[in-house]
Amino acid sequence: MNSSQLNLAPTGLGPTGPGLSRRALLAAAVAAFPVAAGLSGCTNVAEARSSLDRLPASDPGDQPRRGADGAARLAQGLWTGPENLVLSPLSIQLALSMVRNGAAGQTAAELDQLLGIDDLDAYNSEMNTLAQLIQSRAGTFGDEKEVRVELANAMWGQKDITWAEPFLDALAQYYGVGVNLVDFADNGGAVRAINSWTEDHTDGLIEEIVTPELVTQDTKMVLVNAMAIAASWRVPLVELPEPAPFTTGQGEQVETTMLTGTTTAWWSDEVCEATRIGCVGGDLALAVVRPRDSVAEVLDHWADGGLAEMLGGGWQKAQVRLELPAWEQEWHGSLIDLLAGLGVKTAFTNQADFSAMTSDESLLIGFVEHRAVLSVDRHGLSAAAATAIGMEPTSAEVPEITEELTLDRDFLHVLHDRTTGTVLFLGAVNDPR
């Protein structure tokens, strides 16, 4: 895979456990990817939808490995220096994947390069399988501890546009959705509906993903992916009685609440040292990563295959004494400049070709908004993300190894599926306050 390929991967998860803060309490997980209810608070909303059912899961193929490379490239592109950063590569990929099914010509070729697509049907099948696999991680485990998963897609389209049948077939079979038909002339109502749906599917953690400045009377379609995760640690951490020093990426020393515990996995390579905290159920884990030099150096290495290597296996069994801060973080911004820098050039211009979506209008991508939040405390973690794309007209055993990992300076974290290595959330903590 060449360095210009993004190759994002799909995935979404979520859990909760007793004692979690409000941020860690998720609404009950959806069983599939519901969309027909579309506009929250509205009834009898017409929907353009294929009669085809969603396909069953098959084989996720190489999506997890390629997705790890893409996740690192996204983080690398958004990292501008010492700061807090969190994003959901899965949410971004699912939204872009739905858009890709409406693209043609050079625009399709650029999205294929970005997403690592050789065969669109095979790619859609792998995405469908991986998303369903991630959703299957939800459950209730010993002592009533839960892993909850919320992962949903939705689309809103202009009611007087005819949406292409193959496009609707792909949405139904691989992403479980249809197009809710609305009139964007009432853009205020559309904005409220989209934000209400997003808030409902992220347990209120993401209250706004679009604004009237983004969704205007010229908007013809908005595609949204929303996901939320909450999980208890398999073994709860302990909060230290006194605040401890933490050195930010700018070199400032601050006082913060620190947690401590013991883990049983160790990773070490030329750029970082890491361990991972297991969630109940055994499928999900949060890797916490201390750079040997800098966050930027680790992201460079990860974008060149290092993250996929770390998540793909090779962790040593070790008894690791871990100290890390409790933290909450949020990131929100546009991805257009990042995607353009990664090779998607025509999709945002009058040269865009989305003729596979509709022949009624010549469309381009007007906005790509992403918002992600993540919270870690002694009980567990909670995370949520949403990605919106707007279309507009053109104009076990006791180990012998003993290690220590103290995260008392800027560090990285990767919430991932242990079996597949799929990256769910990736971020950097510069200042845990």
N, C-alpha and C positions, 0 to 999 in steps of 0.2 A: 504494500500500500504506500503510495507516495505521500509526501508531507502535506500536500494541499487537500487531501481527503479528510473530511470531518468524521464520517462514519459514526454518527450518534447511535445510541442504543436505547430501546424502550424499556420501561419498567415503572411500577408504581406500587406502593405498599403502605400499610399503616396499622399501628397497635396502641393499646393503652394498658395501664395497670393501676392497681390501688395506690392512692396517695399522690397521683400525678396532679400537677397544677392544671389550671384551666386550659393552658396552651396544649396540654397533653391529652385532653379529653376530646375524642373524636365522636362524631355522630356514627351510627351503625354503618358498617361498610356496605356499599352497593354490591349486589351479587353479579351484575354485569356492567355494561356501559350504557345506562339508560339515557335516552334523549327525548323520547316522544313527548314527555311532559314539558320540554322546551322552555317556554317563557314562564318563569315563576310568577304566580299570581294571576296568570291568564288562563282562560279555558277555551276549549274548541280551537286550538291553534292548528291551522292546516300544516301538513308536513309533506314534503316531496321525499319519497322514500322508495327504494327498491323493494320488491316482494321477496327477495332472497334473504335467507336466514344467515346469521353469523356462522362462519365455519368453525369446526372444532379445532382444538390445539393439535399441532403435529410436531414439528421439530424447529427449535429456535435457531438452528444452524450456527453460524459464526457471529451472530449479532452481539452477544455479550462482549467478546473481545474487541470487535470493531467499535462497539459503543464506548468502551473504556478509552480508546484513543480519541474518539470524538468528544467525550466529556472533558478530557484534559485540554483539548484544543479550544473548547469553549471557555474554560476557566482561564487558560493562557491568554486568550484574546480579550477577556474582560478585566484581567488583572492589570491595574495601572500603578501599583505601588502599595505601600503599607495601608491596608484597609481591611474591613470585614467583607467577605464575599460568600454568597451561597446561591446555588442554582440547582435546578433539577434537569439534568440532561434528558431524562426520559420524557418529561412533559414537553420540552422543546422539540424532541424528535417526533413524538406523536403528532403534534400540531403541524410540523413541516411535512410529515409523511402524508397526512390527509391532503394538504395543499398540492403535494407532488402528483397525486392522482388526477388533478385537474390541469396539469401543465403539459405542454407540447413543445416540440422543436428545441431551440437552443436553451430556453428556460428549463425544460425538462432535463436536458443534458447537464446543465449546471447544478440542478438539485440532485441529480444522480451522482455526480462527482462528490458533492457535499455529503450525501447520505451513504455513499458506497453501494449504489444500486447497479447491478448488472442485469437482473431480470426483475421487472416490477412486480409481477405476480408472486414470484418466489420471495421477494423482499416483504411484500405485504403479508404473506403467510407466516414468515418468521416473526414479524412484528406482532401479529395477532396471537401467535403461540406464546411469545415471551410475555406479553401483557397478561394473558390468562394465567400463565405460570406464576407470575409475580402476585396476582390476585389470590392465587391458591395458598399463599403463605399465611393468610389470615386464619385465626383460630383462637380457641381458649385452651390454655395449658394449665399445668398444676397450680394449685392455690388460686384458681380463678383469674390468673394473669392472662391478658389478651394481647394478641397482635391484630390490629385492625387495618384494613386497607380500603381506601376510597380512591377510585380511579375512574374518571368519566370524560367522555368527549361530547361536544355539542356544536351545532352549527345553526346560524341564522342567515337566511338568504332573502333577497328582495322577491316579493311575492309575484311580481309580473314577469319574472325571468324564467325561462325554461332551462332547467339544469339537465345536463347530458346524462343519458341513461347509463352508460358505462361508468361514469363518475359516481352516480348514485349506487350502482351495484358494488363498486369497490368500498364505498363508505359503509354499506350495510354488511358485507361479507367479512371485512377485515377490521373495521373499527366500530361496528355496532351502532351506527347512527344514520339518521336521515337529516334533511334540511328543514328546519322550522321556517315557515314562510311568513315574513313580516313586511311592514312598510317602513323603510328607513327614512321616509319623509318625517315621521315622528321619531327623530333620532333620540330625543330625550327618553321616550318610552323604551326604545331598544337598549339604550345604555343601562337603564334601571333593570331591565330583564336580564341582560347578560351579567351584570354585577351581582344581582340577586342569585342567579343560578350558580355563579362561581363561589359566592359566599356559602351557599347551601352545601356545596360539594367540597369545601375546605374547612368545614366546622367553624366558619366565621373568622378564620385566621387571615383570609384574603378577602377583604370587603370590596375592593375595587381593582379591576384589571383594565377597564377601558373608561374613557371620559368622553363628554360631548365634543371635545376638540379632536379626538381620534375618530369616533364613530359619528359621521356627519350625514347629511341628506344625500351625499354622493356615494356613501358606502353601499356596496351590493352584497357582500357576504362577510360574516365574522365567524371564524373557527376558533374554538376554545378547548383546551385540555385542562382539566383540573385534577389534582391528586393530593392526598393527605395520608399521613402515616403516624401511628402512635404505637410504641412498644415499651414494655418494661424490660429492664436488664434481667438477664438470667440470675445474676447475683447482684443485689443492690450495692451501690457505692456508699461510702460513708463521708459525710460532710465534716471537714476539719473544724475544730471549735473556734479558731482564730483566722482572720484574713491573712493571706500570704502574698508576697510580692510576685508580680508578673511584669515582664519586660515587653513592651509593645514593639511593633516593627519600626517605630521611630526612635527606639532606644529609651523611651520614658518608662520609669518604674512606677507601677500602680499597685494598689492593694485590691485583692479580689477573693471571693469565696472559692475555696479549693475542695475538691473531692478526692478520695483515695480508695483504692481497691486492688484486687489481684486478678490478673488475666493469665491465660495459658498459651498465648501465641505471640511469636516474635518475628519481625521482619527487619532485615538490615541490608542496605546496599550502599552504593557509592554516594548517594545524595541524601539519604534519610534513614531514620530508625522509626519503627512503628509497632504498635500492638493493636488488637481489636477487642472491643467489648461486645460480648454476645447478647442477643436479645432472646427472650423466652421463645421456645419452639425450635431454636437452633438454626433457622434459615437466614435470618438477618443479623448483620453485625455492623458496628460503627468502627472503622479503622481511624485511629488518631495518630498523626504523623509529625514527628519532629525533624525539621530540615537540619542537615549538617551545616549548611551555609545559609541559604535563603529560600523563601517560598518560591520565588521566580525560578531558581535553579531546579527545584523539584518539579514544577509545572513544565519546564522545558523537557526534562527527562521523561515525564509521564506522557507528554504529547508525542514522544518518539517511541512509544511502546512500553514505557516503564510501568504505567498504571495497570495495563492489561497483564503484564508479567506478575505484578504484586498480587492482583486479585485472582489470578489464575492458579495460584498454589505456591508451594514451596515455603510456607510459613513453618518455622521451627516450633516445636513444643518447648515451652519455657515457663517458668514461674516468674511473672513480671509484676513488680510492685509499681503501680501506676498512680500518678498524681496529675490532675487536670482541673481546670476551672469549670464551674457551672457557667453556662452562657445562653443567651438568646441573640439571634441575629436575623436581619431581613435585608433583602436586596430587591430593587425594582428598577427596571430600565428598558430601553429599546435595544433590540438585537440587530437592527438593520445595518449599522456600520460594521458590526462584527461579521455578519453573514456576507456582506459585500466583500469584505477583506478576505473571506474564505472562498471566494470564487463565484458567489451568486450575484451576477452583475445585472442581467436583464430583467429579473423578476420585479424590480422596483422602478423600472423605467417604461417609457412608451414602447420599447421593444419587447416587453413581456408577452409571452404566449401562453395563455390559459384557455385556449380554445377547447381543450378536452373537458373543461368545466361547464362552459356554455358558449353557444355561438351567437347569443343575443347581444352580448356586450364584449368589448375588448377590455380586459381587466389587468390590473397590476396589483402588487402587494403594497398597500399604503402604510401599514404599521405591523410590527412584530414586537409585542410587549411581553415581558416575563417578570414575574414576581415570585419570590421564594422566601420562606421563613423556616427557621429551625431552632429548637429549644432543647437543651440538655440539662438534666438535673440528676440528683442521686437515685431517683426511681427509674428513670428511663428517658426516652426521647419522644418528641413530636415534631412533625415537619409537614409543610404544605407548599404547593406550588401551582401556578396557573400560567398558561401561555395563550395569548390571543393573537390571531393573525387576521388583519382586515384587508378585504379585497375592494379595490376602487377602480373606476374606469381609468383607461390610459389617458391623457393630458398628463478431662479424664485421668489417664495414669499420671502419677507424680513425675514431672520431668526433672532431669538432672540439671539443665541449664537454668541459671538465675540471672535475670536482667532487671534494670530499673529504667523507667521512662518518666521523667518529670517535665510536664508541659508548662514551663514557667516563662515562656516567650512565645512569639507568634508561631502558629502551627496550622496544619491542614487536617481535614477530616473527610471521610468517604463512607457514606451509608450505602451498603451494597448487599446483594443477594449472594450468600456464600457458595451456593451450589453452582450457579451460572457465572458468577463474577460480574453481574449486571450492576452498573452504577445507578443509584437512585438519586442521591444528593451528593454534591461535592462542594467544599467550601474552604475558606481560610479564616482563621480568627486572629485578628491583629490586636484587638482590645476587647476582652470579655465583658467589660462593663457595659 
